[in-house]
Amino acid sequence: MFLSVAPAMFLGTLDETIISTALPAIAAALHDFTSVSWIVTSYLLAATVAAPIYGRIGDAVGRKTALLGALAMFIVGSLGCGVAPDLTTLVVARAAQGLGGGGLMTLSQSLIGEAVAPKDRGRFQGWFGALFALASTIGPLLGGVLSEHAGWRWIFWINVPLGLGATAAAWAMSAEKGAGKFIFDIVGTLTFAVGTICFLLGLTLGHQLGWTSAEVLALGAIGVVAFAALLPIERRVSAPLISPGLLQQPIVWRLTLVTGLFAATLFAAVVQVPLFLQLALGMSPSLAGLLLIPFTLAQVIVSTWTGLRISVTGLPRGPLVWGLALAALGFAVLAATVEHGGWAIGCASILFGLGLGTTMPAAQTMVQWSGGKARLGVATATLSFARSIGGVFGTAITSAVLIGVLEYRVPGAILLIEAKFSGVGSAGLGSAALPASDVLAAFRWVFVLLALIAGVGAAIAASVPAVDLDDPEPDAPL
């Protein structure tokens, strides 16, 4: 079963990060540097909105059927990206790709939850966590290699054979048909989409327009109002997109917060650690990317071990708590050793990589157990949504801290950094134009913030009610 759904999940995770290192090449080819970030934003917005919808569709009509539909949409979107003649077309095609990609991870994990007993899910979720960590790190490296040696369009063309292979693997597996006919929750879905899009756009545009700009504040306000109205709306419909009864369970809403904080630290680390290595230590982008390997391997190893441990003991909360506490310690060590070079950074990254590797196997097994088989897709999609929101939040807030500290200490620092990035070559960025002490101080604040976020996540995880996966799954209310 795992080999049937693993290609789809790997593909969905890979495409979230593969584009990052190819953005300069795409911007140069399409002659638009100012709007190139929308290639990332459009995919993320579509995937985040689509994840709960796929969870609901999978519960109703069958998760295998929903996964095949998501793969078809993903392949069509990839084809559109590969032939896009201009940036506008590429952004639209990326959104279509995201509408498919949003279901790949959610449905893959749901299918495993459907096929195995709750206690046995830990082993598979551990493998999923390892696969997620591996794909997240391989993505930027593969994107850079393809854009440099084969052309940036191959970043999208490669998804066609990979997507067809994932479709063949999914097609061959057996799965349940679903609970019944899918009823589209129009009002709830629109409210959820408006809240999600406004919230993510506000986080994305904060750097460009300023966090106190009227546009960003308006987007934030609309997002808050939409999410505040969502649960009252969902209580009035027979087949809600977002289950109010599920979200009111202490296990689910607390683990949703924990997953968001986990994703904030993970994606911020993937962005900020290589940037630190380039700006502070003068490393090349490729070398900085390679130094993420210890971090990735630590996640892969501990995620697999955590899943196996959960399957043996049936007790997932322990690894969740001590893992996030260990991650907080790792980021604190990183903040304290920023001036000691690459070896110290590598050791600290192993430490917080070991900590972060425990989170998703434990959180997924607990939430799926709490949701029960009837709400398996919705429960899994809730964590997928939290992971997407948390990733954007973590990247945005750490970038804001970095920029704020640098601009305070060295006015005009960001212009100097942008100039270096636009002319990056094999020799790396260097940091000659910026005092080393100021760069180190700025990143120290970033890593202290990540330690605090991970620490808050550990505290919330400790408050989650204990779960024994040998106990019967509860009947989750609507």
Buried (B, 14 or more C-beta within 10 A) or exposed (E): BBEBBBBBBBBBBBBBBBBBBBBBBBBEBBEBBEEBBBBBBBBBBBBBBBBBBBBBBBBBBBBBBBBBBBBEBBBBBBBBBBEBEEBEBBBBBBBBBBBBBBBBBBBBBBBBBBBBEBBBBBBBBBBBBBBBBBBBBBBBBBBBBBBEEEEBBBBBBBBBEBBEBBBEBBEEBEBBEBBEEBEEBEBBBEBBBBBBBBBBBBBBBBBEBEBEBEBBBEBBEBBBBBBEBBBEBBEEBEBBBBBBBBBEBEBBBBBBBBBBBBBBBBBBBBBBBBBBBBBBBBBBBBBBBBBBBBBBBBBBBBBBBBBBBBBEBBBBBBBBBBBBBBBBBBBBBBBBBBEEEEEBBBBBBBBBBBBBBBBBBBBBBBBBBBBBBBBBBBBBBBBBBBBBBBBBBBBBBBBBBBBEBBBEBBEEBBEBBEEBBEEBEEEBBBBEBBEBEBBBBBBBBBBBBBBBBBBBBBBBBBEBEEBEBEEEBEEBEB
